[in-house]
């Protein structure tokens, strides 16, 4: 069995062999995994905890969590308190990542108790920092500041400047959140001495609070690229506060994109912010969806700060959608949270919203009570904010004045140095004068050449702009033609479907007519919705096609069956196609191929993609085009395939608009005896996305 000194030496050796051990590079993980079977007791537990930290740094939270539980179990079995404390600290770190603040607080407190008994102050500092984050998220501001101060004390003793800067940065954000701007600014300056990133983050938040959004974004922009993910939401919030909703949405979506490999709870705040944004955009259905998802997660994690924020947005949304009772219930819940936390701003906003709701319900007495409470709170908060902003600007001004004095002293020093150099410079003036004349000549020649080159460049730009304008005009004409063809397509299809209903009625088949009419009304609704768009998703197109085929199969007494298959790699929800682009060819196959077949027919529709194109293959085992033409010549033609002509023109226009070939190929199928046995139609359309 290894002694504590021996196993610490082994782990240190691994760190030296594999650079970046403390940050758990993949080489270190490999080395520790190879070393683990040779270790026993406490040495083995230390190695497991080190592996847990390594996997956490690589964002592999599942493996990190499993290893931490394993270390905790083995530590408990052999009463290794330091190992148990380290395992609980690792689990608390993972809890922070997924927003599980209640469990994070419990584990951090146990770890602090274990480290305190063993006088492991370096580990104690990390556990205190985690506890501060956990109770801060639950709106326990005073206890959180106290724990952060303990962490800062221990980090200072061991001169861990990175951790010290991070702790001061968090204290700055905490004080900012509860409105102590001056204290927040002082903590930001302390953080600046140790960690610029942490200081820039808190300073950006402070400037955003006082309405200086440009300065806030300047600070956010200085943050290290590796830590950019944490600033996307803050950048989005600054644009949201300026009512620049497109820019806000861009940064929220960028945060979602960059967080795709992280746990889903990482996006809870993003969903809350998106809910508020869609409320401003009056997209209430989407707003409610995002807000309810985020509220559930925040309540589970006891993140009271964000619970209050989301409840306020939900109350406003319910009010806008006319759900007054839900709005009142939600705002009363907010009021309970706000009174427990002492959050005056939320108490004020809750009373104002309740005043509006009861006024709308003509309950004047209740409305008056909430208006009175709102006015009192608003006056208190208004005074507080004014004092805080003045304190913040005063601190900023004093800092700028100190910086200005330093700048002036440096300038004076530079002037003295310049005076000493003047004597030597005078000797060089004559030489410089001659050189200047030569340079002026060179500059004049160069300017002449540049002017000619610029004139040529401007001519080329003008010609390019003219060509672009011509292309844009041509594209607009193509889109207008496409719209005209779509409007022709809809009445053509509706006319054919109404004929089918008429047949059932004439046959006195009421049940079939009713069933057909029900499906037909659903299909008409889909067509009217889809026809308003130049492009719809492939999924919508295939859904309407399935409904159409079920109608035709019903009308022909299940005289034919059909299948629709889609290649697995295709994203039918994202791919775009023109509406009713497939239906005319399917209709033609039914009416002129399968309808005249004596035995039951079969139609197969396959959708695939290759090299930037979608291929739609429509295969039927009908009587074939030649026999169909002969039959049409011998009887009255009651069903003219005008849809094929319209669709061909639409495909041709689609080809011009996207600069890709769109092809329709029709093949006559014959069996081994040379007898026609069906038709194959292949549509080649370009892959289009939003």
C-alpha positions in Angstrom: 0.0 0.0 0.0 1.3 3.5 -0.9 1.8 6.0 1.8 0.2 9.5 1.4 3.6 10.9 0.5 4.2 8.2 -2.2 0.8 8.6 -3.9 1.1 12.4 -3.9 4.5 11.9 -5.5 3.1 9.6 -8.2 0.3 12.0 -9.1 2.9 14.8 -9.2 5.0 12.7 -11.5 2.0 12.2 -13.8 1.5 15.9 -13.9 5.1 16.5 -14.9 4.9 13.8 -17.6 1.6 15.2 -19.0 1.6 19.0 -19.4 -1.5 20.8 -18.1 -2.4 18.1 -15.5 -4.4 20.6 -13.4 -6.5 21.4 -16.4 -6.9 17.7 -17.3 -5.6 17.4 -20.8 -6.5 14.2 -22.6 -2.9 12.9 -22.3 -3.2 13.2 -18.5 -6.4 11.3 -18.5 -4.8 8.4 -20.4 -1.8 8.4 -18.0 -4.1 8.4 -14.9 -6.3 5.6 -16.3 -3.2 3.4 -16.9 -1.9 4.2 -13.4 -5.2 3.6 -11.5 -5.1 -0.2 -11.4 -1.7 -0.1 -9.6 -3.0 2.2 -6.8 -4.8 1.3 -3.6 -6.8 3.0 -0.8 -6.3 6.8 -0.5 -3.9 6.9 -3.5 -6.6 5.3 -5.7 -9.2 7.7 -4.4 -7.0 10.7 -5.2 -6.5 9.4 -8.7 -10.2 9.0 -9.2 -10.9 12.5 -8.0 -8.2 13.8 -10.3 -9.8 12.0 -13.2 -13.2 13.5 -12.3 -11.7 17.0 -12.5 -10.0 16.1 -15.8 -13.2 15.0 -17.5 -15.0 18.0 -16.1 -12.5 20.3 -17.8 -13.2 18.5 -21.1 -16.9 19.2 -20.5 -17.6 15.4 -20.2 -19.9 15.9 -17.2 -21.4 12.4 -17.2 -18.0 10.7 -16.8 -16.9 13.4 -14.3 -20.0 12.8 -12.2 -19.7 9.0 -12.3 -16.1 9.2 -11.1 -17.0 11.7 -8.3 -19.7 9.3 -7.0 -17.2 6.5 -7.2 -14.6 8.4 -5.2 -17.2 9.4 -2.6 -18.3 5.8 -2.2 -14.7 4.5 -1.8 -13.8 7.4 0.6 -16.8 6.6 2.8 -15.8 2.9 2.9 -12.3 3.6 4.1 -13.2 6.8 6.1 -10.9 9.0 3.9 -12.4 12.4 4.8 -10.2 14.5 2.4 -11.1 12.2 -0.5 -14.8 12.5 0.4 -14.6 16.3 0.6 -12.8 16.5 -2.8 -15.5 14.2 -4.4 -18.3 16.4 -3.0 -16.5 19.5 -4.2 -16.3 18.0 -7.7 -20.1 17.1 -7.6 -20.9 20.6 -6.4 -19.0 22.0 -9.4 -21.1 19.8 -11.7 -24.2 20.9 -9.9 -23.3 24.5 -10.8 -23.0 23.6 -14.5 -26.5 22.1 -14.5 -28.1 24.7 -12.2 -28.8 22.2 -9.3 -28.2 24.9 -6.6 -30.0 23.1 -3.7 -27.8 20.0 -3.9 -24.8 22.2 -4.6 -25.3 24.0 -1.3 -25.6 20.7 0.6 -22.5 19.2 -0.8 -20.4 22.3 -0.4 -21.4 22.6 3.3 -20.4 19.0 4.0 -17.1 19.5 2.1 -16.4 22.7 4.1 -17.0 20.8 7.4 -14.6 17.9 6.3 -11.8 20.3 5.1 -12.2 22.4 8.3 -11.6 19.4 10.5 -8.5 18.4 8.5 -7.2 22.1 8.2 -7.1 21.7 4.5 -7.4 25.4 3.8 -6.5 25.3 0.2 -9.3 22.9 -0.6 -11.5 24.8 1.8 -11.1 28.0 -0.3 -12.6 26.2 -3.4 -15.5 24.7 -1.3 -16.3 28.2 0.1 -16.4 29.7 -3.4 -18.8 27.0 -4.5 -21.0 27.5 -1.5 -21.1 31.3 -2.2 -22.3 30.7 -5.7 -25.0 28.2 -4.5 -26.6 30.5 -1.9 -26.2 33.6 -4.1 -28.4 31.9 -6.7 -31.0 31.4 -4.1 -31.1 35.2 -3.3 -29.3 34.7 0.1 -27.1 37.8 -0.5 -25.6 38.5 2.9 -24.5 34.9 3.6 -23.1 34.6 0.1 -20.9 37.7 0.6 -19.7 36.4 3.9 -18.7 33.0 2.3 -17.0 34.7 -0.7 -14.9 36.8 1.8 -13.8 33.6 3.4 -12.8 32.1 0.1 -10.9 35.3 -0.9 -9.0 35.2 2.4 -7.9 31.6 1.8 -7.1 32.2 -1.9 -5.0 35.2 -0.8 -3.0 33.1 1.7 -2.0 30.7 -1.1 -1.6 33.5 -3.7 -4.0 31.9 -6.1 -4.4 35.1 -8.2 -6.7 33.5 -10.8 -9.2 32.2 -8.1 -8.9 35.5 -6.2 -9.8 37.6 -9.2 -12.7 35.2 -10.0 -14.0 35.6 -6.4 -13.9 39.4 -6.4 -15.6 39.4 -9.8 -18.5 37.3 -8.4 -18.7 39.6 -5.4 -19.0 42.5 -7.8 -21.9 40.9 -9.7 -23.6 40.0 -6.4 -23.5 43.6 -5.1 -24.6 44.8 -8.6 -27.6 42.5 -8.5 -28.9 43.9 -5.2 -28.2 47.5 -6.3 -25.0 48.3 -4.4 -23.3 50.0 -7.3 -20.4 51.6 -5.5 -19.4 48.4 -3.7 -19.7 46.5 -6.9 -17.4 49.0 -8.6 -14.8 48.6 -5.8 -14.9 44.8 -6.1 -14.5 45.1 -9.9 -11.3 47.2 -9.4 -10.0 44.5 -7.0 -10.8 41.8 -9.6 -8.9 43.9 -12.2 -5.7 43.4 -10.3 -5.9 39.6 -10.7 -8.2 38.7 -13.5 -9.1 41.1 -16.3 -11.8 38.8 -17.7 -13.8 38.7 -14.4 -13.4 42.5 -14.0 -14.5 43.2 -17.6 -17.6 41.1 -17.1 -18.7 42.9 -13.9 -17.8 46.4 -15.3 -19.9 45.6 -18.4 -22.8 44.7 -16.2 -22.5 47.9 -14.2 -22.4 50.2 -17.2 -25.4 48.4 -18.7 -27.3 49.1 -15.4 -26.8 52.8 -15.7 -27.8 52.8 -19.4 -24.3 53.2 -20.9 -24.8 50.2 -23.3 -21.9 51.1 -25.7 -19.4 51.1 -22.8 -20.9 47.9 -21.5 -20.4 46.2 -24.9 -16.8 47.5 -25.1 -16.0 45.7 -21.8 -17.8 42.5 -22.9 -15.8 42.6 -26.1 -12.5 42.6 -24.2 -13.2 39.3 -22.6 -10.9 36.4 -23.6 -12.2 34.5 -26.7 -12.2 31.2 -24.7 -14.8 32.7 -22.3 -17.0 34.3 -24.9 -19.9 32.0 -24.4 -20.7 33.6 -21.0 -20.9 37.1 -22.6 -23.3 36.3 -25.4 -26.4 36.6 -23.1 -25.1 39.8 -21.6 -24.5 41.3 -25.1 -28.0 40.2 -26.1 -29.5 41.9 -23.0 -27.8 45.2 -23.8 -29.4 45.2 -27.3 -32.8 44.1 -25.8 -32.7 47.1 -23.4 -32.1 49.3 -26.4 -35.1 47.7 -28.2 -32.7 46.3 -30.9 -34.5 43.0 -30.9 -32.9 41.5 -34.0 -29.4 42.0 -32.5 -30.6 40.6 -29.2 -32.1 37.5 -30.9 -28.8 37.0 -32.8 -26.7 36.7 -29.6 -29.3 34.5 -27.8 -29.3 32.1 -30.8 -25.5 32.3 -30.9 -25.4 31.2 -27.3 -27.8 28.3 -28.1 -25.6 27.2 -31.0 -22.3 27.4 -29.0 -24.0 25.4 -26.1 -25.1 22.5 -28.2 -22.6 20.1 -26.5 -23.4 21.3 -23.0 -26.2 20.1 -20.6 -29.7 21.2 -21.5 -30.0 23.2 -18.3 -27.2 25.5 -19.6 -29.9 27.0 -21.9 -32.5 27.7 -19.1 -31.5 31.4 -18.8 -31.4 31.7 -22.6 -35.0 30.4 -22.8 -36.1 32.9 -20.1 -34.5 35.8 -22.1 -36.1 34.6 -25.3 -39.4 34.5 -23.6 -39.1 38.1 -22.6 -38.0 39.0 -26.2 -40.9 37.2 -27.9 -43.2 39.0 -25.4 -41.9 42.3 -26.7 -42.4 41.0 -30.3 -46.0 40.1 -29.4 -45.4 36.4 -30.3 -47.2 35.3 -27.1 -47.5 31.6 -27.9 -43.7 31.3 -28.3 -43.1 33.5 -25.3 -45.2 31.3 -23.0 -43.5 28.2 -24.2 -40.0 29.5 -23.4 -41.0 31.1 -20.1 -42.8 28.0 -18.8 -39.8 25.7 -19.6 -37.4 28.0 -17.9 -39.6 28.6 -14.8 -39.8 24.8 -14.2 -36.0 24.5 -14.2 -35.5 27.6 -12.0 -37.9 26.3 -9.4 -36.3 22.9 -9.3 -32.9 24.6 -8.7 -34.4 27.1 -6.3 -32.9 29.9 -8.4 -35.1 32.6 -6.9 -33.6 35.5 -8.7 -34.6 34.1 -12.1 -37.9 32.7 -10.8 -39.0 36.2 -10.0 -37.9 37.5 -13.3 -39.7 34.8 -15.3 -42.9 35.1 -13.2 -43.1 38.8 -14.0 -42.7 38.1 -17.8 -45.3 35.3 -17.5 -47.8 37.6 -15.8 -47.4 40.2 -18.5 -47.8 37.6 -21.2 -51.0 36.2 -19.7 -52.4 39.7 -19.4 -51.7 40.3 -23.1 -53.4 37.0 -24.1 -56.5 37.9 -22.0 -56.0 35.1 -19.4 -56.6 37.5 -16.5 -57.0 34.9 -13.8 -53.7 33.2 -14.7 -52.0 36.6 -14.8 -53.3 37.5 -11.3 -52.3 34.1 -9.9 -48.8 34.3 -11.4 -48.2 37.9 -10.1 -49.4 37.0 -6.6 -46.8 34.2 -6.7 -44.2 36.7 -7.8 -45.2 39.0 -4.9 -44.7 36.2 -2.4 -41.2 35.5 -3.7 -40.3 39.2 -3.8 -41.5 39.9 -0.3 -39.5 36.9 1.0 -36.3 38.0 -0.8 -36.8 41.8 -0.2 -36.6 42.4 -3.9 -38.3 45.8 -4.1 -38.1 46.2 -7.8 -40.2 43.0 -8.3 -42.6 44.0 -5.5 -43.1 47.3 -7.3 -43.7 45.7 -10.7 -46.0 43.1 -9.3 -48.2 45.8 -7.6 -48.4 47.8 -10.8 -49.5 44.9 -12.9 -52.1 43.9 -10.3 -53.4 47.5 -10.4 -53.8 47.2 -14.2 -55.5 43.8 -14.0 -58.0 44.8 -11.3 -58.7 48.1 -13.1 -59.6 46.1 -16.2 -61.9 44.0 -14.1 -63.6 47.2 -12.7 -62.6 46.2 -9.2 -61.6 49.8 -8.3 -61.0 49.3 -4.5 -58.4 46.5 -5.1 -56.9 48.4 -8.0 -56.5 51.5 -5.8 -54.7 49.5 -3.1 -52.1 48.1 -5.5 -51.6 51.5 -7.1 -50.9 53.0 -3.8 -48.4 50.3 -2.9 -46.8 50.7 -6.3 -46.4 54.4 -5.9 -44.8 54.1 -2.5 -42.3 51.4 -3.7 -41.6 53.3 -7.0 -40.6 56.4 -5.0 -38.4 54.5 -2.7 -36.7 52.7 -5.6 -36.4 55.8 -7.6 -34.5 57.5 -4.8 -32.3 54.5 -4.2 -31.4 54.2 -7.9 -30.5 57.9 -8.1 -28.3 57.6 -5.1 -26.6 54.4 -6.4 -26.1 55.9 -9.9 -24.6 59.0 -8.4 -22.3 56.9 -6.3 -21.3 54.9 -9.3 -20.6 57.9 -11.5 -18.7 59.6 -8.6 -16.5 56.5 -8.2 -16.0 56.4 -12.0 -15.2 60.1 -12.1 -12.6 59.9 -9.2 -11.0 57.0 -11.0 -10.9 59.0 -14.3 -9.4 62.0 -12.5 -6.7 59.9 -10.9 -5.9 58.4 -14.3 -5.8 61.9 -15.8 -3.3 63.0 -13.2 -1.1 60.1 -14.0 -1.4 60.9 -17.7 -0.4 64.6 -17.1 2.6 63.5 -15.1 3.7 61.2 -17.9 3.3 64.0 -20.4 5.4 66.4 -18.4 8.1 63.8 -18.2 8.0 63.3 -21.9 8.2 67.1 -22.5 11.4 67.3 -20.5 12.9 64.5 -22.5 11.9 66.2 -25.7 13.7 69.4 -24.7 16.9 67.4 -24.2 16.5 66.0 -27.6 15.8 69.3 -29.4 19.5 70.3 -29.7 20.3 67.0 -31.4 17.3 67.3 -33.7 18.2 70.8 -34.9 21.3 69.3 -36.5 19.2 66.9 -38.4 16.7 69.5 -39.8 18.7 70.4 -42.9 19.0 66.7 -43.9 15.4 66.1 -43.1 14.4 69.1 -45.2 16.2 67.8 -48.3 14.8 64.4 -47.7 11.3 65.9 -47.4 11.6 67.5 -50.8 12.5 64.2 -52.3 9.6 62.5 -50.5 7.1 65.1 -51.7 8.1 64.4 -55.3 7.6 60.7 -54.7 4.2 61.3 -53.0 3.0 63.5 -55.9 3.9 60.8 -58.4 2.3 58.1 -56.2 -0.9 60.1 -55.8 -1.2 60.5 -59.5 -0.9 56.8 -60.0 -3.4 56.1 -57.2 -5.9 58.5 -58.6 -5.8 56.8 -62.0 -6.2 53.4 -60.3 -9.1 54.7 -58.2 -10.9 56.0 -61.2 -10.6 52.7 -62.9 -11.8 50.9 -59.8 -14.9 53.2 -59.6 -15.7 52.5 -63.2 -15.5 48.7 -62.4 -17.7 49.2 -59.3 -20.4 51.1 -61.3 -20.4 48.3 -64.0 -20.8 45.7 -61.3 -23.6 47.5 -59.5 -25.4 47.8 -62.9 -25.1 44.1 -63.5 -26.4 43.3 -60.0 -29.4 45.6 -60.5 -30.3 43.8 -63.7 -30.0 40.4 -62.0 -32.2 41.6 -59.1 -34.8 42.9 -61.5 -34.9 39.6 -63.4 -35.2 37.7 -60.0 -38.2 39.9 -59.0 -39.9 39.3 -62.3 -39.4 35.6 -61.8 -40.9 35.6 -58.4 -44.0 37.5 -59.6 -44.4 34.9 -62.4 -44.1 32.1 -59.8 -46.8 33.8 -57.7 -49.2 34.0 -60.6 -48.7 30.3 -61.4 -49.3 29.3 -57.7 -52.6 31.2 -57.8 -53.5 29.2 -61.0 -52.7 26.0 -59.3 -55.0 26.3 -56.3 -58.4 26.7 -58.2 -57.4 23.9 -60.6 -56.9 21.5 -57.7 -60.0 22.6 -55.8 -62.1 22.1 -58.9 -60.9 18.4 -59.3 -61.6 17.7 -55.6 -65.1 19.2 -55.7 -65.9 16.9 -58.7 -65.1 13.9 -56.5 -67.5 15.1 -53.7 -70.2 15.6 -56.3 -69.8 12.0 -57.5 -70.4 10.6 -54.0 -73.5 12.8 -53.6 -74.9 11.7 -56.9 -74.3 8.0 -55.9 -76.3 8.8 -52.6 -73.3 7.6 -50.6 -73.7 9.9 -47.6 -71.2 8.3 -45.3 -68.5 8.3 -47.9 -69.4 11.8 -48.9 -69.2 13.0 -45.3 -65.8 11.3 -44.7 -64.5 12.6 -48.0 -65.7 16.1 -47.2 -64.1 16.1 -43.8 -60.7 15.1 -45.2 -61.2 17.5 -48.1 -61.8 20.5 -45.8 -58.6 19.7 -43.9 -56.8 19.5 -47.2 -58.2 22.8 -48.4 -57.1 24.4 -45.2 -53.6 23.1 -45.7 -53.5 24.3 -49.3 -54.7 27.8 -48.4 -52.1 28.1 -45.7 -49.3 26.7 -47.9 -50.2 28.8 -50.9 -49.5 32.0 -49.0 -45.8 31.1 -49.1 -43.4 30.9 -52.0 -41.8 27.9 -50.3 -42.9 25.4 -47.6 -41.2 22.6 -45.8 -40.9 19.2 -47.5 -42.7 17.8 -44.5 -45.7 20.1 -45.1 -45.8 19.2 -48.8 -45.7 15.4 -48.1 -48.4 15.8 -45.4 -50.8 17.4 -47.9 -49.8 14.8 -50.5 -50.7 11.9 -48.1 -54.1 13.5 -47.4 -54.7 13.9 -51.1 -53.9 10.3 -51.9 -56.1 9.1 -49.1 -59.0 11.1 -50.6 -58.3 9.6 -54.1 -58.0 6.1 -52.7 -61.3 6.6 -50.9 -63.0 7.9 -54.0 -61.8 4.9 -56.1 -62.9 2.3 -53.4 -59.2 1.5 -52.5 -58.6 0.6 -56.1 -54.9 1.4 -55.5 -52.5 1.5 -52.6 -49.5 3.8 -52.1 -46.3 4.3 -50.1 -44.2 7.4 -49.3 -40.5 6.9 -48.2 -38.0 9.5 -47.3 -34.2 9.1 -47.1 -33.1 9.0 -43.4 -30.5 11.7 -43.9 -33.0 14.2 -45.2 -34.3 16.8 -42.8 -37.9 17.2 -44.0 -38.6 19.9 -41.4 -35.8 22.2 -42.8 -35.8 21.5 -46.6 -38.0 23.9 -48.6 -40.0 23.2 -51.8 -42.7 25.1 -53.7 -46.2 24.2 -52.5 -48.2 21.6 -54.6 -45.1 20.8 -56.7 -45.5 17.0 -56.4 -49.3 16.6 -56.4 -50.0 17.3 -60.2 -47.7 14.3 -61.2 -49.3 12.1 -58.6 -52.8 13.2 -59.7 -51.8 12.4 -63.3 -50.7 8.9 -62.3 -54.0 8.2 -60.5 -56.3 9.5 -63.2 -54.5 8.3 -66.3 -52.7 5.3 -65.1 -54.2 3.6 -62.0 -57.8 4.5 -62.5 -58.0 2.5 -65.8 -56.2 -0.6 -64.4 -58.5 -3.6 -64.0 -56.7 -5.0 -61.0 -55.6 -3.1 -57.9 -52.8 -0.7 -58.6 -49.7 0.4 -56.6 -47.9 3.8 -56.4 -44.5 4.3 -54.7 -43.1 7.8 -53.9 -39.4 7.9 -52.9 -37.6 11.1 -51.8 -33.8 11.2 -51.7 -31.0 13.7 -52.2 -27.7 13.8 -53.9 -25.1 16.6 -54.6 -27.3 19.5 -53.7 -30.5 18.2 -55.3 -33.7 16.6 -54.0 -35.0 13.7 -56.2 -38.7 12.8 -56.0 -39.5 9.5 -57.8 -43.2 8.7 -58.5 -43.6 5.1 -59.7 -47.0 3.6 -60.7 -47.9 0.2 -62.3 -50.8 1.7 -64.3 -51.7 1.2 -67.9 -48.9 3.5 -69.2 -49.0 6.7 -71.2 -49.6 5.2 -74.6 -52.8 3.3 -73.7 -54.0 6.2 -71.5 -53.7 8.5 -74.5 -55.7 6.0 -76.7 -58.5 5.8 -74.0 -58.7 9.6 -73.7 -59.2 10.0 -77.5 -62.1 7.5 -77.4 -64.0 9.1 -74.5 -64.9 12.6 -73.4 -62.0 14.2 -71.6 -63.5 15.3 -68.3 -60.2 15.6 -66.5 -57.7 17.7 -68.4 -54.1 17.6 -66.9 -53.6 21.4 -66.9 -51.8 21.1 -63.6 -48.8 19.5 -65.3 -48.3 22.5 -67.6 -48.5 24.9 -64.7 -46.1 22.8 -62.6 -43.6 22.6 -65.4 -43.5 26.4 -65.7 -43.1 26.7 -61.9 -40.1 24.3 -62.0 -38.6 26.3 -64.8 -38.9 29.5 -62.9 -37.5 27.8 -59.8 -34.4 26.9 -61.8 -33.9 30.5 -62.9 -34.3 31.8 -59.3 -31.7 29.6 -57.7 -29.3 29.2 -60.6 -29.5 25.4 -60.5 -31.0 23.0 -63.0 -34.4 21.6 -62.1 -35.4 18.6 -64.3 -38.6 16.6 -64.8 -38.0 13.1 -66.4 -40.8 10.8 -67.4 -40.0 7.2 -68.3 -42.4 4.6 -69.7 -42.0 1.2 -68.1 -42.4 -2.1 -69.9 -42.2 -5.7 -68.8 -40.1 -8.5 -70.2 -42.7 -9.1 -73.0 -42.5 -5.4 -74.1 -45.9 -4.6 -72.7 -46.4 -1.2 -70.9 -46.5 -1.8 -67.2 -46.5 1.7 -65.7 -44.8 5.1 -65.6 -41.9 6.6 -63.7 -41.7 10.3 -63.1 -38.5 11.8 -61.5 -38.5 15.4 -60.2 -35.1 17.0 -59.7 -35.3 20.1 -57.4 -32.5 22.1 -55.8 -32.0 21.7 -52.0 -33.3 24.9 -50.5 -33.2 26.1 -46.9 -34.3 29.3 -45.1 
